[in-house]
Amino acid sequence: MLCRLRDFFTPLNPSELQRFGLLCVVSGPSGSGKTTLCHRFAEEDEFADHAVSATTREPREGEKDGVDYYFLSREEFEERVEKREFLEYAEVHGQLYGTIKTEVMARLSEGHDVLVDIDVQGAEQIRQHRNETITRAMIDIFILPPDGEELVERLRGRGTETDQQLALRLHNARGEMGHWKNYQYTIVSASKEQDFATFSSIVNAERCRTSRFLVD
């Protein structure tokens, strides 16, 4: 009888299972390490991509257009806003930043995970998005610095800001950190290796959610 019952079941081939890509939104104040985490994970994982954002700020030393950011004039950026080319955009530290839709949607449709490091304004815009693919794909993670002194040291250590710019980023950080409760996951930053291990465990666990697999 058991042998006959087996004839009614189609064997599952796990290797043929396909899943929706993740849209991993990562936020945190300047100096929290969010961009470094996204870059490293995308470099080490063949199924993850770091979405390149657009910005109106000037490139820092060593940054390359199309690799670190798409560097646009304010006029070019605003034209793209009018054409609705951004998944989200916001003005941060006096400059415009945005995530280009094509940087995200095509990769998600291919089953790839997309990592986006953005501010709290942009994250909220994505949460409110009505696109079903975005809603299903999104997870969000907030990176909290261990304390204020450590954050100051990290920002000073970068050597990329003037004293005025540093003061602005620290001022904005106080407001940003109040939003951590809006995120599904929060990582209290420790060492680079600990942060990366925790970040990786979150992404890999989300990949295993049954609801993320495509079902005929």
Backbone as JSON, one array per atom type, in Angstrom:
{
  "sequence": "MLCRLRDFFTPLNPSELQRFGLLCVVSGPSGSGKTTLCHRFAEEDEFADHAVSATTREPREGEKDGVDYYFLSREEFEERVEKREFLEYAEVHGQLYGTIKTEVMARLSEGHDVLVDIDVQGAEQIRQHRNETITRAMIDIFILPPDGEELVERLRGRGTETDQQLALRLHNARGEMGHWKNYQYTIVSASKEQDFATFSSIVNAERCRTSRFLVD",
  "N": [[0.83, -1.2, 0.0], [1.96, 1.24, 0.78], [3.87, 1.66, -1.19], [2.24, 2.13, -3.39], [1.01, 4.53, -2.67], [3.1, 6.31, -2.89], [3.23, 6.85, -5.55], [1.5, 8.88, -6.0], [2.7, 11.24, -5.33], [4.72, 13.97, -6.29], [8.13, 14.06, -6.52], [10.13, 16.32, -4.61], [12.55, 18.49, -5.71], [15.01, 19.98, -4.18], [17.09, 21.56, -5.2], [16.0, 22.89, -7.3], [14.37, 24.81, -6.31], [13.23, 28.15, -6.24], [13.62, 31.53, -5.15], [12.28, 34.7, -4.01], [14.15, 37.69, -4.4], [15.9, 39.49, -1.82], [15.31, 42.75, -0.54], [17.39, 44.54, 1.1], [17.42, 46.93, 3.38], [19.53, 49.2, 4.84], [20.27, 51.21, 7.54], [21.64, 53.92, 9.5], [23.55, 56.19, 11.52], [26.06, 58.45, 10.11], [29.25, 57.0, 10.03], [28.58, 54.71, 11.35], [29.11, 52.39, 10.05], [27.56, 51.2, 8.1], [27.71, 51.33, 5.25], [30.15, 50.09, 4.72], [29.58, 47.47, 5.62], [27.61, 46.67, 3.78], [29.03, 46.82, 1.33], [31.07, 44.9, 1.77], [29.61, 42.52, 2.2], [28.35, 42.21, -0.28], [30.56, 41.87, -1.9], [31.57, 39.43, -1.03], [29.56, 37.6, -1.34], [27.96, 35.81, -3.8], [25.31, 36.06, -4.54], [24.38, 38.51, -3.85], [23.99, 42.02, -4.28], [25.25, 45.32, -4.11], [23.44, 48.16, -4.2], [24.07, 50.97, -6.18], [23.93, 54.23, -5.18], [22.6, 57.48, -6.09], [23.92, 60.79, -5.93], [24.24, 64.3, -5.05], [26.47, 65.3, -3.92], [29.99, 66.16, -3.84], [32.57, 64.01, -5.16], [34.57, 62.04, -2.9], [38.06, 61.66, -2.16], [39.4, 59.12, -4.14], [36.96, 57.93, -4.71], [34.76, 56.59, -7.2], [32.8, 57.35, -10.03], [29.74, 55.73, -10.61], [30.59, 53.49, -9.35], [31.07, 53.9, -6.53], [29.16, 55.93, -6.11], [26.59, 57.41, -8.16], [27.43, 60.33, -9.39], [25.8, 63.28, -9.54], [24.7, 66.45, -10.85], [22.79, 68.94, -9.07], [20.71, 69.79, -10.68], [20.51, 67.7, -12.58], [19.8, 65.62, -10.88], [17.3, 66.5, -9.88], [15.84, 66.5, -12.24], [15.64, 63.77, -12.71], [14.11, 63.07, -10.53], [11.69, 64.26, -11.29], [11.06, 62.61, -13.42], [10.46, 60.34, -12.09], [12.37, 58.38, -11.46], [13.53, 57.42, -9.19], [13.54, 55.11, -6.5], [13.5, 55.88, -3.92], [14.25, 59.01, -2.35], [16.1, 61.66, -0.75], [17.0, 64.62, 1.09], [20.02, 64.99, 2.64], [22.32, 66.04, 5.04], [22.53, 68.39, 3.64], [22.78, 67.64, 0.99], [21.5, 65.89, -1.91], [20.33, 62.56, -2.04], [19.67, 59.39, -3.55], [17.97, 56.31, -4.48], [18.16, 54.54, -7.39], [15.56, 53.2, -9.33], [15.96, 51.2, -11.3], [18.3, 50.08, -10.43], [17.53, 48.34, -8.56], [15.06, 46.86, -9.11], [15.45, 45.17, -11.38], [17.39, 43.38, -10.49], [16.17, 42.16, -8.3], [14.15, 40.77, -9.62], [15.61, 38.81, -10.8], [16.16, 37.16, -8.74], [18.2, 37.94, -7.12], [19.74, 39.35, -4.19], [19.45, 42.63, -2.95], [21.33, 45.14, -1.55], [20.89, 48.09, 0.2], [22.13, 51.03, 1.41], [20.86, 53.55, 3.21], [19.43, 56.68, 4.43], [17.23, 57.4, 7.25], [14.94, 58.67, 6.28], [14.7, 57.84, 3.61], [14.39, 55.08, 4.03], [11.89, 54.99, 5.24], [10.28, 55.87, 3.14], [10.5, 53.69, 1.4], [9.28, 51.73, 2.95], [6.67, 52.59, 2.82], [6.03, 52.1, 0.24], [4.01, 51.02, -2.47], [4.36, 49.01, -4.23], [4.12, 45.6, -4.86], [6.22, 43.77, -5.12], [8.37, 45.12, -3.93], [7.39, 45.41, -1.31], [7.2, 42.74, -0.49], [9.82, 41.94, -0.65], [11.35, 43.46, 1.1], [13.53, 43.9, 3.9], [14.65, 45.45, 6.93], [17.43, 46.97, 8.55], [19.0, 48.41, 11.32], [21.94, 50.14, 12.22], [23.45, 50.71, 15.16], [25.71, 52.87, 16.74], [28.06, 52.07, 19.37], [28.39, 54.04, 21.35], [28.37, 57.65, 21.87], [30.98, 58.74, 21.91], [32.52, 56.85, 20.53], [31.39, 57.07, 18.01], [32.12, 59.67, 17.26], [34.9, 59.31, 17.14], [35.11, 57.49, 15.04], [34.16, 59.0, 12.88], [36.0, 61.11, 12.84], [38.24, 59.64, 12.28], [37.89, 58.9, 9.64], [38.6, 61.11, 8.18], [37.44, 62.65, 6.17], [35.76, 64.78, 6.36], [35.23, 68.28, 6.95], [35.57, 70.33, 9.91], [33.17, 71.67, 10.19], [31.42, 70.15, 8.62], [31.59, 67.76, 10.0], [30.43, 68.47, 12.44], [27.8, 68.9, 11.56], [27.06, 66.32, 10.72], [27.18, 64.92, 13.15], [25.21, 66.25, 14.56], [22.95, 65.55, 13.02], [23.03, 62.84, 13.41], [22.1, 62.41, 16.0], [19.36, 62.81, 15.72], [18.74, 60.79, 13.85], [19.27, 58.38, 15.2], [17.17, 58.03, 16.87], [15.28, 56.65, 15.47], [15.62, 53.93, 15.46], [13.88, 52.02, 16.49], [11.99, 51.59, 14.57], [12.81, 49.69, 12.85], [13.19, 46.3, 11.66], [15.37, 44.82, 12.54], [18.11, 45.39, 14.75], [21.44, 46.25, 15.08], [23.84, 46.55, 17.47], [26.71, 48.15, 17.18], [29.94, 46.64, 17.27], [32.98, 45.2, 17.03], [34.44, 45.24, 13.69], [34.43, 42.67, 12.58], [32.63, 41.27, 14.24], [30.29, 42.74, 13.75], [29.94, 42.19, 11.05], [29.54, 39.43, 11.07], [27.14, 39.24, 12.51], [25.43, 40.72, 10.85], [25.54, 39.15, 8.5], [24.35, 36.79, 9.45], [21.72, 37.6, 9.84], [20.83, 38.25, 7.23], [21.17, 35.76, 5.95], [19.42, 34.16, 7.44], [16.97, 35.33, 6.77], [16.87, 34.66, 4.11], [16.11, 32.06, 4.26], [13.47, 31.95, 4.94], [10.36, 30.39, 4.55], [8.28, 31.63, 3.2], [9.52, 33.12, 1.28], [10.09, 31.62, -0.88], [9.34, 30.7, -4.24], [6.29, 29.37, -5.21], [4.56, 27.04, -7.14]],
  "CA": [[0.0, 0.0, 0.0], [2.84, 2.39, 0.86], [4.49, 1.85, -2.5], [1.24, 2.72, -4.28], [0.81, 5.92, -2.28], [4.21, 7.11, -3.38], [3.0, 7.2, -6.94], [0.66, 10.07, -6.06], [3.48, 12.4, -4.94], [5.81, 14.39, -7.16], [9.31, 14.31, -5.67], [10.63, 17.68, -4.54], [13.98, 18.65, -5.97], [15.37, 21.23, -3.51], [18.0, 22.38, -5.99], [15.23, 23.64, -8.28], [13.58, 25.84, -5.64], [13.62, 29.53, -6.5], [13.05, 32.43, -4.16], [12.31, 36.12, -4.28], [15.31, 38.38, -3.88], [15.7, 40.37, -0.67], [15.71, 44.14, -0.59], [17.9, 44.75, 2.45], [17.61, 48.36, 3.63], [20.41, 49.34, 6.0], [20.4, 52.6, 7.97], [22.44, 54.21, 10.69], [24.22, 57.49, 11.37], [27.38, 58.45, 9.49], [30.25, 56.43, 10.9], [28.1, 53.48, 11.98], [29.68, 51.25, 9.32], [26.55, 50.56, 7.25], [28.17, 51.2, 3.87], [31.2, 49.06, 4.72], [28.93, 46.17, 5.74], [26.95, 46.34, 2.5], [30.07, 46.58, 0.33], [31.76, 43.64, 2.04], [28.73, 41.38, 1.98], [28.15, 42.05, -1.72], [31.81, 41.37, -2.48], [31.84, 38.05, -0.62], [28.41, 36.73, -1.61], [27.65, 35.89, -5.23], [23.9, 36.3, -4.77], [24.02, 39.82, -3.3], [24.51, 43.19, -4.96], [25.12, 46.59, -3.41], [22.88, 49.14, -5.13], [24.8, 52.23, -6.23], [23.03, 55.36, -5.03], [22.94, 58.74, -6.76], [24.07, 61.89, -4.98], [24.69, 65.58, -5.59], [27.7, 65.75, -3.25], [31.23, 65.98, -4.58], [33.27, 62.76, -4.84], [35.72, 62.08, -2.02], [39.27, 61.12, -2.77], [39.37, 57.69, -4.41], [35.63, 57.48, -5.13], [34.58, 56.53, -8.64], [31.43, 57.48, -10.5], [29.18, 54.47, -11.05], [31.05, 52.43, -8.46], [30.7, 54.31, -5.17], [27.91, 56.66, -6.3], [26.4, 58.15, -9.4], [27.56, 61.73, -8.99], [24.96, 64.1, -10.4], [24.46, 67.83, -10.44], [21.45, 69.07, -8.48], [19.76, 69.88, -11.79], [20.31, 66.35, -13.12], [19.07, 64.85, -9.87], [15.91, 66.95, -9.84], [15.21, 66.02, -13.48], [15.32, 62.35, -12.49], [12.97, 63.05, -9.61], [10.5, 64.56, -12.1], [10.79, 61.44, -14.25], [10.15, 59.24, -11.16], [13.38, 57.34, -11.64], [14.05, 57.0, -7.89], [12.73, 54.32, -5.59], [13.41, 56.8, -2.77], [15.28, 60.05, -2.35], [15.99, 62.57, 0.4], [18.11, 65.56, 1.28], [20.74, 64.62, 3.85], [23.53, 66.84, 5.21], [22.56, 69.45, 2.63], [22.94, 67.07, -0.35], [20.46, 64.96, -2.3], [20.71, 61.16, -2.23], [18.52, 58.61, -3.99], [18.17, 54.96, -5.01], [17.56, 54.43, -8.72], [14.7, 52.01, -9.4], [16.54, 50.14, -12.13], [19.38, 49.45, -9.67], [16.91, 47.41, -7.62], [14.0, 46.0, -9.62], [15.95, 44.13, -12.29], [18.12, 42.38, -9.72], [15.2, 41.39, -7.52], [13.43, 39.86, -10.51], [16.52, 37.7, -11.11], [16.37, 36.39, -7.53], [19.36, 38.44, -6.39], [19.47, 40.21, -3.05], [19.96, 43.98, -3.16], [21.64, 45.85, -0.31], [20.78, 49.54, 0.02], [22.38, 51.77, 2.64], [20.19, 54.84, 3.06], [19.06, 57.32, 5.68], [15.92, 57.0, 7.78], [13.88, 59.2, 5.42], [14.57, 56.94, 2.47], [13.86, 53.8, 4.49], [10.46, 55.15, 5.46], [9.65, 55.93, 1.83], [10.41, 52.33, 0.86], [8.26, 51.03, 3.74], [5.35, 53.04, 2.38], [5.88, 51.81, -1.19], [2.85, 50.16, -2.74], [4.73, 47.94, -5.16], [4.06, 44.31, -4.15], [7.56, 43.17, -5.13], [9.15, 45.82, -2.91], [6.84, 45.08, 0.0], [7.52, 41.35, -0.16], [11.27, 41.72, -0.61], [12.07, 44.33, 2.03], [13.85, 43.78, 5.32], [15.43, 46.62, 7.28], [18.39, 46.78, 9.63], [19.59, 49.67, 11.8], [23.22, 49.97, 12.86], [23.64, 51.67, 16.25], [27.06, 52.94, 17.31], [28.02, 51.69, 20.79], [28.22, 55.25, 22.16], [28.68, 58.87, 21.15], [32.42, 58.94, 21.77], [33.0, 55.97, 19.47], [30.92, 57.63, 16.75], [32.99, 60.81, 16.96], [36.21, 58.79, 16.76], [35.01, 56.88, 13.71], [34.02, 60.06, 11.89], [37.28, 61.8, 12.75], [39.2, 58.71, 11.68], [37.73, 58.85, 8.18], [39.34, 62.24, 7.63], [36.79, 63.09, 4.93], [34.9, 65.92, 6.62], [35.74, 69.44, 7.66], [34.97, 70.45, 11.25], [31.77, 72.08, 10.02], [30.68, 68.98, 8.13], [31.56, 66.79, 11.1], [29.43, 68.95, 13.4], [26.49, 68.67, 10.96], [26.77, 64.89, 10.75], [26.91, 64.54, 14.53], [23.89, 66.8, 14.89], [21.94, 64.73, 12.35], [23.08, 61.49, 13.99], [21.24, 62.38, 17.19], [17.98, 62.62, 15.27], [18.61, 59.5, 13.16], [19.32, 57.24, 16.12], [15.86, 57.87, 17.5], [14.4, 55.87, 14.59], [16.02, 52.52, 15.41], [12.76, 51.15, 16.84], [11.15, 51.37, 13.39], [13.45, 48.68, 12.02], [12.99, 44.91, 12.09], [16.58, 44.36, 13.19], [19.04, 46.41, 15.22], [22.77, 45.76, 15.44], [24.67, 47.47, 18.24], [28.03, 47.93, 16.59], [31.06, 46.23, 18.13], [34.11, 45.19, 16.09], [34.04, 45.05, 12.3], [34.16, 41.25, 12.34], [31.39, 40.92, 14.93], [29.19, 43.36, 13.02], [29.75, 41.47, 9.79], [28.98, 38.11, 11.4], [25.73, 39.44, 12.86], [24.75, 41.15, 9.63], [25.44, 37.98, 7.62], [23.39, 35.83, 10.01], [20.37, 38.13, 9.6], [20.51, 38.09, 5.81], [21.06, 34.33, 5.63], [18.19, 33.66, 8.04], [15.85, 35.82, 5.96], [16.85, 33.89, 2.87], [15.54, 30.74, 4.51], [12.03, 32.02, 5.22], [9.57, 29.61, 3.61], [7.44, 32.54, 2.43], [10.29, 33.77, 0.22], [10.26, 30.72, -2.02], [8.29, 30.7, -5.24], [5.5, 28.13, -5.19], [3.66, 26.94, -8.31]],
  "C": [[0.87, 1.25, 0.0], [3.48, 2.69, -0.49], [3.52, 2.5, -3.47], [1.02, 4.2, -3.96], [1.91, 6.83, -2.81], [3.99, 7.58, -4.8], [2.2, 8.49, -7.07], [1.46, 11.36, -5.76], [4.58, 12.68, -5.96], [7.01, 14.71, -6.29], [9.75, 15.77, -5.74], [12.12, 17.67, -4.78], [14.42, 19.98, -5.37], [16.25, 22.14, -4.35], [17.26, 23.23, -7.02], [14.36, 24.73, -7.64], [14.13, 27.23, -5.97], [12.96, 30.43, -5.47], [13.09, 33.87, -4.65], [13.61, 36.7, -3.72], [14.93, 39.24, -2.69], [16.07, 41.8, -1.05], [16.1, 44.52, 0.84], [18.25, 46.22, 2.62], [18.39, 48.52, 4.93], [20.58, 50.82, 6.32], [21.24, 52.71, 9.22], [23.13, 55.53, 10.47], [25.55, 57.35, 10.65], [28.4, 57.92, 10.48], [29.83, 55.13, 11.57], [28.66, 52.23, 11.29], [28.72, 50.59, 8.35], [27.02, 50.35, 5.81], [29.24, 50.13, 3.75], [30.61, 47.66, 4.78], [28.32, 45.75, 4.4], [27.97, 46.02, 1.42], [30.7, 45.2, 0.54], [30.87, 42.44, 1.77], [28.53, 41.13, 0.48], [29.4, 41.49, -2.4], [32.02, 39.89, -2.2], [30.71, 37.08, -0.94], [27.95, 36.9, -3.05], [26.19, 36.21, -5.53], [23.43, 37.66, -4.23], [24.7, 40.93, -4.09], [24.29, 44.43, -4.1], [24.64, 47.62, -4.41], [23.68, 50.44, -5.04], [23.81, 53.37, -6.17], [23.5, 56.54, -5.87], [23.04, 59.83, -5.7], [24.52, 63.16, -5.68], [25.98, 66.05, -4.9], [28.91, 65.47, -4.14], [31.89, 64.66, -4.21], [34.4, 63.0, -3.83], [36.91, 61.46, -2.73], [39.17, 59.6, -2.93], [38.02, 57.16, -4.86], [35.48, 57.57, -6.65], [33.1, 56.59, -9.0], [30.95, 56.14, -11.04], [29.61, 53.27, -10.23], [30.65, 52.74, -7.02], [29.35, 55.02, -5.17], [27.79, 57.04, -7.76], [26.41, 59.62, -9.0], [26.85, 62.62, -10.0], [24.95, 65.54, -9.91], [23.07, 67.89, -9.82], [20.39, 69.13, -9.58], [19.46, 68.5, -12.38], [19.49, 65.5, -12.16], [17.6, 65.22, -9.88], [15.15, 66.55, -11.11], [14.8, 64.56, -13.33], [14.18, 62.18, -11.5], [11.68, 63.27, -10.39], [10.1, 63.36, -12.95], [10.47, 60.19, -13.41], [11.11, 58.06, -11.32], [13.92, 56.79, -10.31], [13.04, 56.16, -7.12], [12.49, 55.13, -4.32], [14.48, 57.86, -2.97], [15.04, 60.98, -1.16], [17.17, 63.53, 0.39], [18.73, 65.28, 2.65], [22.04, 65.42, 3.9], [23.67, 67.9, 4.11], [22.73, 68.97, 1.21], [21.8, 66.09, -0.63], [21.04, 63.56, -2.52], [19.47, 60.4, -2.69], [18.92, 57.25, -4.53], [17.43, 54.85, -6.33], [16.8, 53.12, -8.85], [15.35, 50.87, -10.17], [17.7, 49.43, -11.43], [18.83, 48.34, -8.77], [16.01, 46.39, -8.31], [14.52, 44.87, -10.5], [16.64, 43.01, -11.51], [17.18, 41.53, -8.87], [14.49, 40.36, -8.4], [14.28, 38.66, -10.9], [16.8, 36.83, -9.89], [17.59, 36.8, -6.75], [18.91, 39.3, -5.22], [20.15, 41.55, -3.3], [20.13, 44.66, -1.81], [21.64, 47.34, -0.59], [21.07, 50.21, 1.35], [21.89, 53.2, 2.46], [19.83, 55.41, 4.42], [17.64, 56.93, 6.08], [14.75, 57.53, 6.94], [13.62, 58.26, 4.24], [13.99, 55.59, 2.86], [12.36, 53.89, 4.69], [9.7, 55.23, 4.14], [9.47, 54.53, 1.23], [9.37, 51.52, 1.64], [6.85, 51.38, 3.24], [5.07, 52.72, 0.91], [4.76, 50.81, -1.41], [3.15, 49.04, -3.72], [4.83, 46.62, -4.4], [5.43, 43.65, -4.06], [8.43, 43.8, -4.04], [8.69, 45.43, -1.52], [7.25, 43.68, 0.43], [9.02, 41.16, 0.07], [11.97, 42.41, 0.56], [12.29, 43.75, 3.42], [14.66, 45.02, 5.67], [16.22, 46.41, 8.56], [18.95, 48.15, 10.02], [20.89, 49.35, 12.53], [23.4, 51.08, 13.89], [25.1, 51.71, 16.68], [27.01, 52.63, 18.79], [27.83, 52.88, 21.72], [28.65, 56.46, 21.33], [30.16, 59.09, 20.91], [32.99, 58.1, 20.63], [32.6, 56.52, 18.1], [31.8, 58.8, 16.33], [34.35, 60.32, 16.47], [36.18, 58.19, 15.35], [34.94, 57.96, 12.63], [35.34, 60.82, 11.72], [38.31, 60.93, 12.04], [39.09, 58.61, 10.17], [38.52, 59.96, 7.49], [38.74, 62.8, 6.35], [35.92, 64.33, 5.12], [35.66, 67.07, 7.27], [35.1, 69.47, 9.04], [33.49, 70.82, 11.15], [30.91, 70.91, 9.56], [30.54, 67.92, 9.21], [30.49, 67.18, 12.11], [28.02, 68.7, 12.88], [26.11, 67.2, 11.03], [26.47, 64.41, 12.17], [25.55, 65.05, 14.98], [22.78, 65.94, 14.29], [21.88, 63.32, 12.93], [22.17, 61.36, 15.2], [19.79, 62.14, 16.8], [17.75, 61.26, 14.63], [18.5, 58.33, 14.13], [18.0, 57.02, 16.85], [14.9, 57.01, 16.7], [14.68, 54.38, 14.63], [14.86, 51.57, 15.71], [11.84, 50.84, 15.66], [11.66, 50.24, 12.51], [13.22, 47.27, 12.56], [14.17, 44.39, 12.89], [17.44, 45.54, 13.61], [20.34, 45.73, 15.62], [23.48, 46.85, 16.22], [26.11, 47.19, 17.85], [29.08, 47.59, 17.64], [32.32, 46.31, 17.26], [33.59, 44.97, 14.68], [33.66, 43.6, 12.03], [32.87, 40.81, 13.01], [30.17, 41.5, 14.19], [28.89, 42.59, 11.74], [29.12, 40.1, 10.03], [27.49, 38.23, 11.73], [24.91, 39.82, 11.64], [24.52, 39.96, 8.7], [24.4, 36.99, 8.13], [21.96, 36.3, 9.77], [19.96, 37.88, 8.15], [20.3, 36.62, 5.46], [19.81, 33.7, 6.24], [16.97, 34.09, 7.23], [15.74, 35.07, 4.65], [16.15, 32.55, 3.04], [14.05, 30.77, 4.87], [11.25, 31.28, 4.14], [8.77, 30.51, 2.68], [8.2, 33.2, 1.28], [10.47, 32.87, -1.0], [9.06, 30.78, -2.95], [7.59, 29.35, -5.23], [4.56, 28.14, -6.39], [2.22, 26.87, -7.86]]
}
